[in-house]
Every structure is written in structure tokens, then in C-alpha cells.
């Protein structure tokens, strides 16, 4: 059946790219360069969802390249937006800059960037750079100042009456039936949303305004009363979101842009504006759900409820964050830093399938898994798999040693002793370093979801007593073997398969079904610490 056909590399990314190309051919547009876009918010600390928008758009660009089309990601920074409120944790002096364009506000983190907006944009671009995402950066401020949107602004203002009625019809907002769809920056007070655009002078490309004041969220911002003119060709104002997307799409010839459900109404209006006012068929869209934190709250840059790319990359590899973002686009995602651990291990599982270490009999699932791995590596996968060690094993080992020059080497030596690593490499040292960061910042006394049967409880009690004599003894191979044999004996004496008992212990200590040799591992952890963990489950 046609529905069963594997498209491209078998992922949702390929399906979207295929749909996009078919749509463009039907529209009769040129396909010599297909541009996709991601808008970068510059009003607060960029979070994992902000990065996801750009990463997924880049995935579509890669899929287009995979089927022979030249493509490009435009990363457009909304740095002409006005500051609506002070994000949590930022200085109170920013209240004096409410409603001013973020590209005109000083950097609240010092003098490292030209403006507030430039600093916020740089944080997201840093995350993209560290993940190997290729893009062409476009500052909104520069786009307005360089006149890149003048043609579109002129057309929109000439059709303001029609626009105002349609916006009111679409979303019930009658604001633009009274004022023009343009936000001048008041020449006197420098604020963006306080000046009402009253008249357009098309021959001069200027908007006549009065700074009356306005409402931002639930707060009233007073105007200064200044009357002036804003030149649309010099970046002396900006378009509202209700029409700006459409202007950008035509100006930069954008063929694809995903969006979150929180701006559905704006996208619906912009699609109509692009089609009917600008005469530019709107881009293909994919709607995605929001990222929520573990409590179900929306991740928000303004409220301070933020999981940033930098936070993730302190503990996880770029591949793990790309796995999170490329796995799927539909469905609400509850995301927190505790997802770093399972995603690091899941990446290893996907790599095992890719290199044939783990067999997958379902052709569609195999293709999807292989395709996902290849997109994580930007269609340039490695020739051989990297080192695989359960993240929690590395973190536990790192927690046993104080921070210092030889800490990572000591952890490596343990992994070699356990037979989990053959030799030193840059890849394994990077992973140990990330796990050590986790151990330093995040590790507490962990207890996993393990329910002991009466028989298992009896065996654990016997194990606690049996290994007490090993406390403080030298960690030799003979002692490790002797301790390991105790575990075997206790399992058999209680009518359990040794494998069953070992699996139980791995679940209790590492939340996994496999791990290092128990004898060495227990001696390295220290018998007192081992028994403390075992007692937590009793």
C-alpha cells in the first residue's frame, strides 16, 4: 500500500520535506533554493523549546538536501520586539525600559553584547552552534533598518482598512480598525507600543503617530504625548505579529516554518495576509506542542521557568539534545534535566541498531531508527560506534572522587577494570566529564522504583550480612571474585537464578538491567555505602 511506503530516511522529517516539495511544484515556484525559517525570541532567556523550533527547521532543510534540493535555514531574531515585562532573575532597572525594543536596551549581563536583544539571541545561537546546526542569522532590527521589509510594509499599510476588518473577523481584535498595523518607535521616549499609528504617507514612506500610551499584558504604559513621523525605510518602527510573519515570508522567500499552538491565531491571520494581501502563497506549516516542565507548566523565558540549551549541554552531549528534538514533533513533551540520563542511554541504543549490534526486524522501524541517527549527525554519521557506558555508572563513579586533575582518569580506570571500556578516547573522556558535572550538581541519594518480593527481601538481608566482612579490605581481583561468589551463593540458596538476583541489584543501584561486575563495583563503592543503598529498599 502507498501508505506503507518509506519516504526518504523513514522519519517525520522526510515526510514533511516530501510534502513541501510536492506543494511547491504544484504552486509552480522555483526550487533552486528552498528556505526554511525559525523565529528566535530575543525578549528573555532562550529555552529548549526555542532551540527546538530552529533544530527541527534545520532537519527539514537537511531532508531537502537529502533528496537533491539546495536549502537554507534563516534564523530570524525578533530583536525589534519591545520588552513587555522583566524576566525572572533580571535586574529591576529594566523596568525603565519596558516597551522599548530589546535591541535598544543595554545588556543586563554587562558589556559583553551590544544590547539586551543581542545577548539573548547569542545564547540561542550558541546552543545551535554547539549542536552543529547551520543557519543564516538575520537580525530583525537590521532587516527593518536596511529596508528589507519596506515593500511589504508599504503594501500592508495601503491595505490597512481591509486588514483591520479581517483581523477583527479572525480573532475578534478590533484594534487595527482604528490604528494602522504598525508600531512606530516614539522619537521622544523610545517606546514601541505607546505610539498609535494614525496615518500613512505613501509618497514619503512615513507613518504619522501620537504617543498616547498602551496596554502591555495587564499593565498600562503611559505615553509621552509626542506627535511625530516614523520612516518605514529606516527601521523607526516595526510590524505587529499579526502581519509581520507574512512580510518576512515574502521578503525572504520562506517555504516552511513550524509554529507552536500558542500562536495559532497569529499564523492563521498571517497565512491570509500572505495569500490575499501580499500575493505570496504562505509557507507549509507543521504545528507542534509546547514543551512543559515536569509539573506540567509551560516552559517560559519570562517567568524564569527555563531549561536552557546550556543547562542541558553541561550534562549531555549535543547528540542527546538532538535526539530529544528530532524524535518527534507532535504531542506535548514534559522535559527536565532528569531526561538527560535516559536520552544519553537511548542514543547508545539507537547507535547499536544503526551499526547492527541490535537487530530490528521491522523494516519501517529500522529505517526510522537509522534515519533518526543520521539526522542527529546531520547526514554525516560516524563510521563506527562510540563508547557505550551507562550514564549513571559514570556519574556514580565520579561521585566517589573529589574534583581534581586526576578525577576523570580514575573514573576511566574503573570503567576499564569493569570491562566497560577498552581504551581511552576523546569521546569517553567527554562523557565522563559530563557525568562528573551531573555527580557534582545533581546526584542525591537515589532510590528507584523497585518492589521487593518476600524472597528478594530475604536475599537482600542475607547479602547485607554476607558482605560486611569485605568492608575496608583491599580491592584486589581475588577479593572481588570472593565477593561476587557470595552473591551467587545467596541467589542459589534462596532458589533464585543468579542472573535474576544480579538484575535486581543493577536496578537498585543503577536503574538498569546490566552493569559492571558486582564484585569490583561493590568494593569500589565501599561496603558501607552499598549496604546503605540496600537498606533503603527494605
N, C-alpha and C positions, 0 to 999 in steps of 0.2 A: 504493500500500500504506500501511497505517496507520503502519508503522514509519518511512516516509519523510516523514511529516507534520512540518512545522516548528512547534515549540511555542514560544509567546511570541516571544522575540527570537532563538531558534535556538541558545542556549548550554546548557551543562550546568546552569547556574544555573536556567534556565527549566524544565528537565525536573524538577529536584528540587522546585521550587515547585509544579509541576503535580501531582506525585506526592503532595506534602504536603497539598494542598487536597483531592484525591480521598480520601486516607486519613482526613482529619479529618471529611469528610462521611460517610464510611462508619461512623466511630466515633460520629457524631451529636453532636459537640461544637460549641459556639458558635464562630462565625467573625468576631465583631465586632472582635476584636483578636487577632492571631496573634503570639505572642512566640517569638523565637529566642534562643539563649544561646551565649555563649562564655566559657569559664573563663580567667581571667588568672592565670598563676602569679606569685606575689609573693616567691618564695624566692631568686631570682637575677636577673641582668641579662636583661631580655626580649629575645628574638631574633626573626629574621624569621619563623620558624615560629609563634611565639606570636602575632605580628601577623596571620599568615595565617589562623589559626583565627577571629579576630574579623572580618577583612575578608570572608572567604567567607560567614560567617553573615550579615553585613550584605548581601551580594549576594543571599542568599535573601530577606531582608526587602524588598529593592528589587524583586525579581521578583514577590513577593506584591502589592506596591503596584501594579506594572505591570498586574496582572490584576484590580485593583479591591478588594484587601483591605488593611485597616489593619494595619500590622505594627510591631514594635519589637524592637531588639536589646538584650538585657540583657548587659552586660559585668560578669561576676561575678568579683571579685578574691578569690582563695584566701588572704587575708591573715591567717587564723587558723591556717594550717599552721605546723608547727614547723620551725625551721631544722635540717636534717639534717647538713649539712656546710658548711664555709666555701668559697664560690665562689672560684675562682682570682682573685687580684689584690685581694681584700678583706682588711682588717686582721685580724691574728691574735687581737686581743682578742675577736673574735666567738666564739672557742671557749668562752668563759664563758657564751654564750647558746645553745649547742646544745640543741635540743629545746624552746626557748621559742617561743611564737607570734611570727611575724615582725612582727606589729603591736604587739608589746610590747618589741621590741628597738630601741635607739637607731639613728638614721640614721648609717650608716658613712661617709657623704659630707659630714657636717657637720650644721648645724641647719636645712637648707632644708626638711625634711619632718618630720612628727611621729614617724615611725618608719621602720625598715628596710623594712617592707612597703609603707608609703605611698610611699616613694621609688621602689621597684621598680615599683609599679603606675603611678606617674606617668610613668615612661619609656615604657611601652607606650601609655598614654593620649595622650601627646604625639605618638607616631607615628600613632595613629589620627586625632587632631585635624589633624595636618599633611596627612593624606591625605583629609580631608573626610568621615571616617566618623562617622555619627550613632549614638549609643548612650545608654542609661541606665546609669550606673555604680552597681553595688551592692557595697559592701564586705562581705565575709564576716563580719568582726568585728561590724559594725553589725547584720547580719542576725541573728546569734546574740544580741547584747545587746538588740536591740529585740524579741526573741521571735518573729521572723518564721517560725522553723522549729520552734517548740515543739510544735505539733500533730503534726508528722511525727516529731520525736524521741520524743515520748510513745508514739506508735503503734509505732515501731520497737523501743523498749525493752520494751514489753509483749509483743512477739513475738520477743524475743531468742533463745529456745530454738529456734524454727523457723528463724530467720535463721542462727544458728550452724551448724546442720546443713546448710543449703542452701549456705552459703559453702564449707564443707568439701567438699561434694559437687561444687561447681562448679570450685573452684580448688585443692583439696587443702590449704587452710589451716584448721587446727582451732582456731586461737586464740580465735575467738568462740564456741566451745562451752564455753570456760572463763571468759571475761570478757564483759562487756556490750559491744556495738558503740558505744562512746562513749569519747572521750578527755577526761577531766577535766584541767583545769589545776590542778596542785598548789598549794594556797594558801600553802604554806611555801616551796617552791623555785621556783615559777613555771614548771615544766616541763610539757610536754604529753604525751609518750609514756611517761612513767615511772610514772604512776598507773594502777593496774588498777581498772577499774570493776566492783565485786563485787555490788552490789545496787541495785535501783531502787525508790524510794519514790514511787509514782504520785500519791498524795494530796498530797504535798509538792512534787512535780516535782523531786526531788533524787536524785542518784546517790551512793551510798556507795563510797568508794575507799580504797586504800592505795598510797602511793608506793613501789613495790617496785623500780623500775628497769626498763629495757627495752633492746631491741636496735634500733639505727638503722643500717641498712646492715649493715656488718660490725662496727660498734663497739658496745660495751656502755656504756650510760649508767646510772650508779648512781642509785638512788632515795634520798630523804632519810628514808624511813620514816614520814612523816606520814600520819595517818589523818584523813579529813575527808569533807565532803559538798559536792557541786557542784550548784548550782541551774541546771537546764537553761533556765530562762526569763531568765537574766541573763548568758548568754554565758560561763559559767565552765567551758566545755569545748566540744568540737566532735565531730561525727560523723566516722568514718573514711571514706575514699574509697569503700570497698566499698558504702556505703549513702547517702553524702551527696548524690551526684548525684540519686538518686531523690527525696530530700527536697526538694532545690531545684526539681526539675522540677514537683512538685506545688505547692509553696509559691508559685512564680512563674508557674505555668501555662505551662510551656515546651513548645512543639510541635516544635522542631527543635534538634538540637545535633550537630555533626560531632565526630569523635574521631580521634586518631592510633592507629596499630596497637599502640603501646606500652602502651595502657591498655584493650585489647580485653577482657581478663578482667573488669576493674572495670565496664566498660559492660555486659557480659553479666549480671553479678550485679545491677547497678542496674536493668536492664530488668525482671528478675524481681521485684525488691523493689517497684518502682513498680507493676507489674501485679498482683502477688499479695498484697502486704502493705499497700500504701497505696491500692490500688484506683484507681490513676491510670494510664491507658494511656501507656506510655513514649513519648517523642518519636521522630519519624523521625530516623534517623541516616544520615550518609554517612561512610564510613571513608576517611581519607586517609593517604598515605605520609609518612614523615618527610623533613624537609629534611636533606641531608647536605652536608658541605663537599666541596671538590674532590678530597680524598684518600679520600672515601668514609666518613669518620667522621661520626657523628651530631652535629649542632649542639646544644651543651649549655650551658645557663646556669651549671651548677655547675662544669664543667670549664674554663670560660673560653674554650671553642671557640665564640665567639659572633659572629654577624653581626647587628648591631642595626639597627632602622629608622633610627636617627640616623646610623649609618655610611653606609647606602645613600643617604639624603637629602642627604648632604654632596656627593654626586656626581651623583645622578639626581633627576629630577622625581618628584613624587607619582604622576603618571600611569605612570611606568615601573615603580614598585613595585606598583601596582595591576594592571598588565599581567602581571607575574610571578605574582601571586597569583590572578588571575581566569582565566588562560589555561586551566588545567585543575586538577582536584583529585586525579585518580588518577595513580599512577606515582611512583617515587622521584625526587626532584629534587636534583641536585648544584648547589649555589648558592655563588657567591663574588662578591666585589666586581667581578671582571672581567666579570660578566654585566651590569653597568650599561650598558656601551657598546653591546652588541648590542641590548639591550632599549630603549634610547633610540632607536636607529635603527629597530627593529621597530615601535615605536609610530608613528613617522612613516609607515611603510609601511601600517599599518592605517588611519591617517588618510587616506592617499591613496586607499585603496579606499573608505572611507566617503564621501568627497566626490567620487568618480567620476573622480579623476585617473588611477587604475589600474583597468582593467576586470577584473571577475571573472565568468566565465560560469556557474560552478556556483551555482545558487540557494541550496543549503544552506550552502555555504561563504561565500557573500556575506552571507547572513542571520547566520551565526555571527560573521563578522568585524565586521559592523555592530553586532550585539548586544554583542559584547565591548567595542567602542569606547564604546557608550552606557553600559554598566555602569561602565567606567573613569571616566566623567563623571557617575556617579550618576543616570543617565537624564536629564541636562540637558546634552547635548552642545553645543559651541560652534557658532555659525552659520557660521563659516569656519575653514579650517585655519590652524594656526600656522606659524611659520618652520621650514623643514627644512634643517638643515646637519649633515652627518656629524659625530658627536661627536668622532671622532679628529682631524678637521681643526681644530676649535675648540681642542682640547687642545694640539695641536702648535703652533698659532699662539700660544696663551697661554704656552707654554714658552719662546718667543723673547723675551718681555718680562719684566722684573723686576716683582715685586708693587709696585703703586703706584696712585695715584688715576686715572691715565690708561690703565692697562693694558687694561681692558675696552674702552675706546673705541678703542684701537689695534687690538685684535683685530677689533672691529666694522668698522673702516675697511678692514681686509684683506678681510673677507668681502664687503663692498660692492664692493671693487675686483675680486674674483673673480667678481662677478655672482651670488653665492650668497644674498645678502640685498639687498633693495631699500632698506629704511629701518630706522631704529632703532625698537625696540619693547620693552616690558617683558619680553615673552616671550623675545626673542632675547638680551636682556641677562642674564636669569636663566640661560639655557642657557650663555652664555659664562662666567658666574660659576662654575657647576658644573664646567664643563670646566677652568677655571683651577685649581680645587681639585684636580681629578684630575692636572693637569700638575704641581702643586706636591708632591703626596703620592705619586703612583703611577707617573709616567712614568719609564721606564728606556729604555735603548737597545733598541728593539723590533725583532724580526725575525719576519716572518710566514712561514707555510708556502707558500713559492714555490719550485718546482723549475724551474731554467732549462735549456732545451734548448741544444745547442751553438750554434745560430744565435742564440738570445736572449742567450747569454753573450757572443758576439762583438759583438752590437749594444750591449750594456751597456758593454763595454770601450771601444768607439768613442765612446759618449756621454760617458764619464768624461773622455776626452781632448778631445772637442769642446767641452765646457762650461768647461774650465779657464780660458780667456781671459776668461770672464764674472765671475771672482772679483773682488769688490771694486768692480765698476762700479756706476754709479748705476742705481737701479731705475726706469727710465723705460719708457713704453709701447713705444717703439721697440726698446729693449734686450730687453724681454720677448718681443716679436714675433720678434726675431732669434734668441733662444734657442729659441723654440718651433719655428721653421723648421728649426733644427738637428736637432731630434727627428724631424720629418717626413722630412728628408733621410736620416738614419741608418736609419729604418724602410724607406724605399723602396730604398736601396742594398743592403739585406740581404734584399730580396724579401719584406718583411712589409707587411701593411696597416697604415697609421699607427694606426688605431683599436686594432689588436691590441697595438701597442707601448705606446700610451698606457694601455691597460687593464693591461698588465703593470706599468708604473710605478706606477699607482694601487694595485695590490695590494701592491707592495713597500713603499710609503710609508704607505698608509692602510688596507690590508686591505679595500679596497672596489673596485668596478669603475668608479666615477666620482669626479670630484673637481674642484678648481679648475683654472683654466688653468695648464698646466705651466710656461709661461714665467715668469709672475708668481710662481707658487708656488716654483719653484726659486730665483729671485732673492731672494725673501723669506726662505726657509730659510737661504740662504747656500750658495754653491757648495761650500765645504769640507765642510759638513755633508751636502749632497746626495751628494757623492762618497763620503763615509764610509759612508753608508747603502748606496749601490750596491755598494761593495766587500764589505759583509757578506754579500751574496748570491753572491759569486764564490768 
